[in-house]
Amino acid sequence: MRPSPSVDLIWQMAAREMVAGQFKEIEPEHFCMGLLKFAELPAAAMEADDEHAEIAKTIAAEAELVREALQKCGIESTHARRKLRGQLGKGGTPHQDGEIHRSAASRALFEAAATFVAESGGETLTPLHLLTAMVQSPTPAIEQAVLGKAPHSTAPPALLLLEKHGKDLVKEASEGRLRADSTAEPSGKALIQVLLQKERKSILLITDQDDLAEGVAMAIACSIAGKTPPPGLKGRRSIDITASSRLNALKRMMPSLEETSAELERLRQLLAEAASHQEIILLVPPVEIESKSTDGRQWASLLRETLAKGDVQFICRVAPKVFTERLRKDGVWKRQTEAVWLEKAAVGSIPREL
């Protein structure tokens, strides 16, 4: 899927708004301002020589489509853009020379727009796709300044990525599509005690066996989905993102650096989205660091970075050797996680090594 020349132009406008507003990354509001500014481009600004005539014609046509869409929504672009800029204010982070990046929220916005492209059978991401994604899942600032609706300060942003790539275990349990293994219940009860702690520690399941870790995660989900969930866990959601992860497959396939980087970036986006939803408990891919590959070390580093911020609570299977030789000695892992050793015979005790 490729972006149209108009989207590239909107990106440049959004980057200028980001720099002028002293923000660290391009936020959805900056892309919204760029989209509104794009709709205001006069026809003379799109004139080009013969070599670029087709591109100019495409940009002119897409700008007209955006203007028509805004008019149908009752949005006056100049007024809305200025109001949004004023409402967003200054970010306080003057941009230094270097590469400009999108925020996690902006990446989620583009992913949602790309979904509309795929659903329509197209191959090109256009400004209309971006506008549709923005209107359907606006940020509070966009909702108030552009759409003219009252802000919903208590409502977190939509789970665009997690709902697409993850599996809600609590929902499946409540619908009867997930049943807990009775042998995993003791460990599940031990983990629930950790989840109820005020410190919001994440959990490391120390085992080489995926089925043991999955069984415990399912036991927790079934407990939350039950008629009488543990006090303090009512309303929590357990979302499994291990099934959609390609880390294990990539290890067997000797992936390129581009493939590994793309997968890690996707997982970073999922973690970032979960950070704005305190009710979520993520079941994340395991940490298995191999000497001949870098993806395991990079994934462990990404989780460590997430732990340091303290915004996401997750459950992660960790290979025993990795835990004893690496993670147990690290201050961040020690402070922010609780370890549970899992065995086939007897499980459930929580050693105070972390």
N, C-alpha and C positions, 0 to 999 in steps of 0.2 A: 504494500500500500504506500502510495507516495502523496505528499502534500501538493496542492496546487500552488502556482506562483503567488496567488493572493494570500495563502496561509503563510508563506515565507515573508511576505510584506507585513502582514499583521504581527508576525513574530518580531520583526525589526522594530515596529512601532511599540510593541509591548516592552521590549528591552529598553527603549528610550524612556518610557514611563517609569520602569524599574529604577534606572539610573537617576533620573530626576527626583524620584521619590525617596532615594537612598535606602533601597531595600536590598537584601542579600541575594534573593532569587526572584525570578519572575513568578508572580502570584496570579491566580485566576482573574483577579481584578485588573491587573495590567493587560492581560489578554483581552478582557472585556473592553477596556479603554482603547486598545489597539483596533478591535473590531468596530467600535463605534466611530473611531477616527477614519477607518477604512471606508465606511459608508459615506463619509463626507467628502471623499476625494472628488475633485472636479474632473470633468472629462478631459480637459486640457492636460492634466497631470499624467494622463495615461497614454499620451501620444508617444510614438516611438518610431525609430527608423525601420526600414524594410526587414532588417534582420530580426528585430524584436516585435514586429507588428502583431504576430499571433498571440504572444504573451500579453501584450497590451490589450488586445481585444478580449482575451479571457478575463483579465483583471477587471476591465470595464463592465463586462457582463455580470460577473460575480458581485461586484459592488452594487449594481442595480438590484440584484436579487436580495442582497442584504438590506438595502434601503426599503424595498417593498415589504420585507418581513418585519422590519422595525415599525413601519407605518401601520401594518396590520395589528401589531401588538400595542400601538399607541405610544411608542417610544420616540422622543425627540432626541436624536443622537448627541448633539452638542450640549444641551442642557444636562442630559443624563451623564455624559462623560465628565463634565466639570463637577457635577455633584458627587460622582463616585470618587474622583480624584481628591476632592476636599474631605470626603468622609474617611477615605483611607489614610490621609495624612502622610507624615514622614516616617520612614522606617528607622532612621538613625544609624544606618550602616552605609556610609559613602562607598561607592563602588571603586575599587582599585582596578588598574589595567589587568586584564586577564579574561578567561573564558566566562561566559554568562550561562547560568543553568536555570532550569525550571524548578519550582518547588514540587514536593510530592503531590500536593493538591492539584497543581497544573498538569502534572503527568497523568493523574487520574482523569482530569478533564479531557485530555487528548485521547486517552484510552476509551472513554465513553463515546467520544465523537467517532473514533475508529470503529466502534461497535455498530453505530448507525450506518457507516459506509458498508460494512460487511453484510448487514441485514438487507441493505438495498441492492446488494450484488455489484456494487461499484468497486473501483480500484483507486480512486482519487479522493483524498480528504479535502473538502472545500470549506469556505467560511460558513456556509449554511449548516454543515454538520457541527461545526464548533459552536455556532449560535444555539442550535438545538440542544446540545449537551449542557450549555451554560444556562439556558432557560429552564430545563428540566431539573437540574440540580444546582441552583444558584448558591453562592456564599451569602451569608447574612447581609454583607455590604451591597452586593449586586441586587439582592432581592429588594432591599429598601431603596437604594439610589436609582436603579435602572428600571426595575419592574414595578416600583411604587407600592410595594407591599410592606406591611409592618414587619419589623425584624423579629426573628425567633431566636433570641439569644441563648435559650436553653437547649435548642435542638442541635445535635452534632451533625456534621456533614454526612451525606449518604455513604453507604459502604459499596461504592462502585466496583472496586477491585476484589474485595474479600468475598462479596456475594457471587462474583463471576468465577473466581479461581478457588474459593474455599468451600468447605462442606460444614454446615452448621450441625454439629453432633447433638446438641440439645433439642433442636427442632426435629431431627430425625427420631430421637428417642421419644419425644412427646407424640409423634405420629405413629409410633409402634414399629418403625423401620430399623430400630437399633436396640439390641438387647445386650445387657451386661453379662460377662462371664463371671459366674459365682466365685471362681478361684481368684479373680482380680478384686473382689470387693474389699478384703482387708487392706490392700494397698490403696484402693480408692478412698477409703475412710481416712487413712493416714494423710493422703494428699489434701483432702478437704480441710483438715485442720490447718494445713499450711496456707491454703487459699483464704481462710478466715482471718489470718493474721493481719493486723493493721499495716504492717510494713509492705504488703503486696509483693512478697517475694515470688520469683519464678521458681519452677521446679525442674530439677534434673533427674531423669530416670536412668539409673546406672545399670546398663545391660547391653549385651550384644544382640539381643533378640527383639526385632520389631514387634512381633506379635504380643509380647509381654507389655510393652509400652502402649500399644494400641488398646489392649484389653483394659488397662488401668484408665486410660483417657475415656473410653466408653463407659466404664463404671461411674466415673465422675459425672459425665453427661446425663446418664440415666438417673443419677441421684438428684441432679438439679431439675430434671424434667418430671420428677415424681410428684405425687399429690402433696407431699409435705417436704419440700426441699429444705436443706439445712439453713438455719437462720443466717442471713448475711449473704447467701448465694442466690436468693430468689431474683430472677431477672438477668442473671449472668448468662453469657453465651460462650460456648466452646466451639471455636472454628478451626477445623483441620485444614492446613495448607500443605500437608506432606504429600498428598496424592498428586497434586498438580506440579510439585517440584521436580525438576529434571536433574538435580544434583547427583543422585545415585546413578541415573542413566548416563549422565555425562562422564562420570568416573570410569564407567566400563567402556565408553566409546573413545577415550582419549580426546576430549574436546579441544577445540581451538580456544585461544584467549578470548576471542569475540563471543563465543557461545557461553563460556563461563561468566564473563562480565555481564552479558545480557541477562542471564538467569539470576545472578546476584543482585542486579539492579531491580529486577522484577520483585524479588523477595524484599528488598529494601523498601519498595513502594508499599508492599503489603504491611510491613511493620509500621511504616509511617502512618498509614490509614488507621491501623489499630490503635495508634497512640492517642487518637482523638475520641476513642470510645472506651471509657473506663470499665464498661460491663463485659468486655471481651477477654476471653482467655484463649490464647492461640496455642494450637498444637503444631510445632514447627519441625522442619526436617532435622534429622539427627546430626550430631557432631562426631565425625569419624575422621581424624586427621591422619592422612597417609603421607609418608615421607616423599613419595614420588609425585604427588599432586599438590597444587596450590589451592584448589577450590575448597577443600576442607578447612584449611587455615584461614582463608578469606571469609568463609561462612562463620567460623568461630569468632573472628574479629568483628564481623557485623553484629553478631548477637551480643558481644561484649560491649560494643558501642551503644546498643539499644539498652542494655542493662544500666549503663552509666547514666543515661538520661532518666531512667526510672519511670517511663511513661507506658510501657507495655508489660503485661504479665503473660508469661508463656510456659508451656510444658515441652521439654526437649529430651529426647533419648540421647545419652552420651556413652560412648564406648568406655568400659572400665579403665583401660590403659590410658586413654586420653584424660579421664578425670583425675586419676592418681598422679600422673606425670606432669600434667599441665594446668588444668583448671583449678584443682584444689589449692594450688600454690598462689593463685592470682587473687589480688585483693578485691577487685570488682566482682568476680564470680563468687568469692567467699561471702561478701556482704549482701549481695542482691539475690542469691539463690539458696535453695534448700535441696539437699541430695537425698534420694530414696534409692536404695539398692534393691533391685528386683531379681528374684530367683524363682525357678519353677516350683520348688518345694514350699518354702516359707518366705513370705514377703510382708512388708508393712512397717518395719521399724525405720525410723528416721535418724541416722547418725548425726551427731552435732559437729561434723567435720567442716561444715560450711556455716 
